[in-house]
């Protein structure tokens, strides 16, 4: 999911707990997921003072925000252009040329809700000379997340799969300044095929637990929705388009964290602005690299097998 600090993942049309996915989905993981987690853990990391458990009004505001964002994303996925980068003339050529672009979905600061912040970022990358099947093969390989998205993903495992859904777990960790933020979570992800060349994924966290004193002898897991509030909920909507000789990956990653106390905003604001951008970019780059490495390995194996046959 991420390295050098990362976050992002795909969520089902149901963010914190409820949104709806379009019918006919095909399951897949959310490789962007860890990026989102590490990312938002950092956003409020310096604000670690006392426990700031999730409030009902905070969750209600999150549900409303994500339901609206997901509804818009599903509607756009059925329209043209499919990708948001096509709405800005300069973005698609930049991405196609190899640039990883990241931008804040909302102008200005994160969205303020009662006792919390909603972080909404988007990013896009192009993987040349591959197919969507190649990308999904990497995305669904949960057991390798710790190798692909190191060091943010400490551990990841597949929990189960059904026809249209995958479940997996991840242990995510990130250090910022004097704070080590670690979160253990479980996630669900679905994929929906729009047509032969376009897919989208919706993913969500189903259980997140902060880990207190991570790496120390007195380390312990806190109950869900309790603790410092580095990250309470995660949601991601990801699009895949096979065109121009490769695959465009575009992800909207949304996360809910505690608010930042006024006294430390001068310290946190630069992190809130720069860390999410850098983290999302790192995760997109790592996903592209993993797909390219996998394809190169398969090509080498094919050539070797063909040579041996002769």
Secondary structure, DSSP 8 states (H G I E B T S, - for coil): --SSS--B----S-SSS-----SSEEE---TTHHHHHHHHHHHTGGG-SS-----HHHHHHHHHHHHHHHHHHHHHHTSSS-SGGGGSHHHHHHHHTT--EEEESSSSS-EEETTEEEEEEEEEEEEET--HHHHHHHHT-GGGHHHHTTTTEEEEEEEEEETTEEEEEEEEEEEETTEEEEEEEEEEEEEEEEETTEEEEEEEEEEEEEEETTTSTT-EE--TT-SS-S-SEEEEEEEEEEETTEEEEEEEEEEEEE---GGGHHHHHHHHHHHHHHHHHHHHHHHHHHHHHHHHHHHHHHHHHHHHH-
